[in-house]
């Protein structure tokens, strides 16, 4: 199962990691990228489409946090 992460910096300005045909797509605004992803999800600041069970696995494992942090700290 594939995953795509998106950190949105502005209109038409986002850092993306993962395939376009991903099974799960996770998006968060750059301002909220420092939040714990599970907290951001519960507050409605992290959006996700696709398989919810897989999303929760990613949040629990820390994989989502690592990917979001990596994308948010782009040069």
ABEGO torsion letter per residue (X at the ends): XBBBBBBBABBGBBBBBEBAABABBBBBBAAAAABBAAAAAAAGABBBBEBAAAAAAAAAAGAAAAAAAAAAABX
